[in-house]
Every structure is written in structure tokens, then in C-alpha cells.
Amino acid sequence: MLFHVHMVVELPNDMPADTAAEIKEREKAYSQDLQRRGKWLHLWRIAGEYANYSVFDAESNDELHQMLSALPLFPYMRVRVVPLARHPSSLA
């Protein structure tokens, strides 16, 4: 199942820089692992925002939730998920 996911990161203003850097490094490693495993298909930065649009391939809603909630930045995110279905006019 494919899911369009919009993530907006909102780190606390008073978070120490070294703490933020450590969380971001763990986030990068985990997100790249999901990409290598074929679970995180697309990752697009939104220009001018600390946010992204992504496409995930998950077996179920529960698997998607597990992947998203394991993101190190998840406690600092607003997440919007839209399930995707094939369009009848698509050539793919």
C-alpha cells in the first residue's frame, strides 16, 4: 500500500544544539535504512520549511504507523497521511 505523508518538524526553541544534532543524525540513519529497504520510496524537501513530502510503501496502516513513530524526530512532528490508490488513467 502506498501512502503520501506530509511531515512538519517543530523542534523546541530551547533544545540544545548538540541534542538536536544527535537526533537529526539518528533520523538520517533510520530514514536511509527505510529507503534502502524499499519502504520510503520518495523524500522531497519543501523549500523554505523544515518539512517534507514523502511516499511510503507499507503492508498495512499499522506498519506505516510503526515506521513513522520510530522516527527519532517523531515527537517533534506534525504528520498527515493520505492513502494512495491507482488512478484509472495512469499508464503505470
Backbone as CSV, one residue per row, in Angstrom:
resi,resn,N_x,N_y,N_z,CA_x,CA_y,CA_z,C_x,C_y,C_z
1,MET,0.849,-1.176,0.000,0.000,0.000,0.000,0.895,1.239,0.000
2,LEU,0.524,2.209,-0.813,1.293,3.447,-0.867,0.607,4.535,-0.061
3,PHE,1.434,5.354,0.591,0.936,6.441,1.429,1.727,7.708,1.134
4,HIS,1.000,8.809,0.949,1.606,10.134,0.822,1.648,10.708,2.238
5,VAL,2.825,11.094,2.688,2.994,11.570,4.066,3.611,12.959,4.051
6,HIS,2.973,13.877,4.764,3.495,15.238,4.932,3.975,15.349,6.372
7,MET,5.263,15.659,6.540,5.839,15.788,7.880,6.372,17.202,8.068
8,VAL,5.986,17.812,9.174,6.481,19.130,9.546,7.173,18.982,10.894
9,VAL,8.451,19.370,10.952,9.240,19.243,12.180,9.209,20.564,12.929
10,GLU,8.955,20.472,14.244,8.911,21.659,15.104,9.723,21.385,16.357
11,LEU,11.047,21.576,16.260,11.907,21.383,17.420,11.698,22.529,18.411
12,PRO,11.751,22.233,19.700,11.620,23.313,20.690,12.751,24.329,20.545
13,ASN,12.423,25.594,20.694,13.429,26.654,20.574,14.538,26.523,21.604
14,ASP,14.218,25.936,22.752,15.210,25.831,23.818,15.976,24.498,23.803
15,MET,15.791,23.688,22.750,16.524,22.432,22.664,18.001,22.746,22.408
16,PRO,18.906,22.165,23.209,20.331,22.397,22.977,20.749,21.927,21.579
17,ALA,21.646,22.666,20.958,22.083,22.374,19.595,22.678,20.976,19.479
18,ASP,23.432,20.533,20.483,24.035,19.202,20.397,22.975,18.104,20.481
19,THR,21.919,18.323,21.237,20.809,17.362,21.312,20.101,17.281,19.964
20,ALA,19.810,18.438,19.377,19.152,18.470,18.066,20.012,17.779,17.014
21,ALA,21.317,18.024,17.037,22.217,17.415,16.054,22.234,15.892,16.198
22,GLU,22.221,15.395,17.416,22.240,13.951,17.657,20.951,13.301,17.168
23,ILE,19.816,13.933,17.423,18.526,13.412,16.958,18.492,13.398,15.429
24,LYS,18.977,14.453,14.803,18.985,14.541,13.332,19.877,13.472,12.714
25,GLU,21.000,13.159,13.344,21.880,12.095,12.833,21.189,10.734,12.899
26,ARG,20.489,10.455,14.009,19.741,9.192,14.123,18.607,9.147,13.112
27,GLU,17.949,10.278,12.902,16.862,10.382,11.915,17.383,10.060,10.512
28,LYS,18.524,10.631,10.168,19.108,10.401,8.840,19.428,8.920,8.644
29,ALA,20.049,8.302,9.628,20.419,6.884,9.515,19.180,6.006,9.370
30,TYR,18.159,6.265,10.177,16.933,5.459,10.121,16.192,5.671,8.804
31,SER,16.089,6.921,8.353,15.369,7.189,7.107,16.096,6.572,5.918
32,GLN,17.410,6.597,5.926,18.158,5.988,4.825,18.031,4.465,4.847
33,ASP,17.938,3.875,6.032,17.701,2.437,6.122,16.347,2.082,5.516
34,LEU,15.302,2.845,5.839,13.981,2.593,5.250,14.009,2.757,3.734
35,GLN,14.780,3.720,3.247,14.891,3.909,1.798,15.592,2.713,1.154
36,ARG,16.672,2.253,1.756,17.389,1.094,1.210,16.521,-0.163,1.195
37,ARG,15.633,-0.282,2.180,14.747,-1.446,2.284,13.527,-1.322,1.378
38,GLY,13.377,-0.203,0.657,12.261,-0.024,-0.259,10.962,0.362,0.418
39,LYS,11.039,0.845,1.634,9.840,1.263,2.368,9.557,2.756,2.195
40,TRP,10.605,3.554,2.118,10.478,5.007,1.948,10.875,5.288,0.506
41,LEU,9.885,5.383,-0.384,10.145,5.442,-1.819,10.596,6.808,-2.310
42,HIS,10.000,7.871,-1.779,10.325,9.230,-2.207,10.409,10.124,-0.979
43,LEU,11.361,11.048,-1.011,11.559,12.007,0.079,11.888,13.352,-0.561
44,TRP,10.957,14.300,-0.416,11.097,15.612,-1.028,11.043,16.698,0.021
45,ARG,12.070,17.536,0.066,12.088,18.692,0.960,11.132,19.749,0.426
46,ILE,10.491,20.472,1.326,9.659,21.613,0.947,10.516,22.860,1.127
47,ALA,10.770,23.541,0.041,11.654,24.710,0.071,11.155,25.738,1.079
48,GLY,12.080,26.200,1.921,11.769,27.244,2.889,11.101,26.756,4.162
49,GLU,10.929,25.459,4.326,10.290,24.907,5.530,11.118,23.751,6.067
50,TYR,10.946,23.456,7.335,11.532,22.238,7.911,10.440,21.186,7.800
51,ALA,10.231,20.708,6.573,9.115,19.812,6.279,9.442,19.011,5.029
52,ASN,8.691,17.921,4.832,8.874,17.120,3.628,7.569,16.488,3.202
53,TYR,7.556,16.097,1.922,6.524,15.228,1.373,7.219,13.920,1.040
54,SER,6.627,12.816,1.428,7.226,11.513,1.217,6.187,10.526,0.719
55,VAL,6.666,9.451,0.102,5.814,8.333,-0.279,6.399,7.086,0.362
56,PHE,5.571,6.389,1.123,5.953,5.152,1.799,5.209,3.984,1.173
57,ASP,5.856,2.823,1.191,5.226,1.575,0.783,5.172,0.693,2.028
58,ALA,3.975,0.485,2.550,3.789,-0.299,3.773,2.756,-1.389,3.544
59,GLU,2.917,-2.495,4.232,1.976,-3.610,4.126,0.602,-3.253,4.692
60,SER,0.593,-2.328,5.669,-0.659,-2.002,6.360,-0.549,-0.630,7.012
61,ASN,-1.668,-0.141,7.493,-1.675,1.100,8.279,-0.798,0.947,9.513
62,ASP,-0.869,-0.233,10.123,-0.081,-0.480,11.332,1.414,-0.437,11.047
63,GLU,1.845,-1.021,9.912,3.270,-0.974,9.586,3.713,0.460,9.341
64,LEU,2.893,1.242,8.634,3.241,2.637,8.407,3.369,3.369,9.731
65,HIS,2.407,3.165,10.620,2.462,3.836,11.927,3.725,3.444,12.685
66,GLN,4.084,2.180,12.620,5.297,1.716,13.307,6.537,2.416,12.745
67,MET,6.622,2.503,11.407,7.778,3.171,10.797,7.838,4.646,11.184
68,LEU,6.696,5.331,11.096,6.678,6.765,11.401,6.965,7.038,12.872
69,SER,6.348,6.276,13.745,6.529,6.533,15.181,7.923,6.172,15.669
70,ALA,8.679,5.391,14.879,10.063,5.067,15.232,11.046,6.145,14.768
71,LEU,10.574,7.112,13.990,11.454,8.197,13.573,11.923,8.971,14.807
72,PRO,13.222,9.202,14.965,13.700,9.947,16.127,13.084,11.345,16.264
73,LEU,12.705,11.972,15.148,12.074,13.296,15.205,10.557,13.234,15.398
74,PHE,9.984,12.034,15.428,8.531,11.893,15.512,7.897,12.698,16.665
75,PRO,8.506,12.716,17.860,7.878,13.501,18.942,7.765,14.996,18.634
76,TYR,8.498,15.450,17.631,8.516,16.871,17.294,7.865,17.141,15.941
77,MET,7.055,16.199,15.458,6.456,16.310,14.128,4.942,16.453,14.169
78,ARG,4.442,17.163,13.141,3.031,17.075,12.772,3.029,16.236,11.506
79,VAL,2.218,15.192,11.484,2.209,14.250,10.363,0.800,14.142,9.796
80,ARG,0.714,14.197,8.476,-0.564,13.993,7.786,-0.364,12.878,6.771
81,VAL,-1.212,11.864,6.832,-1.097,10.687,5.968,-2.300,10.616,5.040
82,VAL,-2.028,10.355,3.747,-3.079,10.171,2.761,-2.818,8.843,2.052
83,PRO,-3.735,7.861,2.178,-3.566,6.606,1.435,-3.726,6.873,-0.064
84,LEU,-2.920,6.176,-0.853,-2.960,6.360,-2.301,-3.520,5.116,-2.989
85,ALA,-4.241,5.338,-4.080,-4.775,4.251,-4.904,-4.447,4.564,-6.357
86,ARG,-4.355,3.537,-7.163,-4.064,3.724,-8.590,-5.155,4.548,-9.253
87,HIS,-4.727,5.442,-10.122,-5.670,6.239,-10.903,-5.982,5.476,-12.191
88,PRO,-7.243,5.418,-12.612,-7.585,4.634,-13.802,-6.970,5.172,-15.104
89,SER,-6.528,6.422,-15.123,-5.912,6.992,-16.325,-4.391,6.864,-16.334
90,SER,-3.817,6.319,-15.263,-2.371,6.196,-15.171,-1.838,5.126,-16.120
91,LEU,-0.738,5.418,-16.797,-0.093,4.448,-17.673,0.722,3.421,-16.885
92,ALA,1.116,3.758,-15.687,1.947,2.862,-14.865,1.141,1.663,-14.377
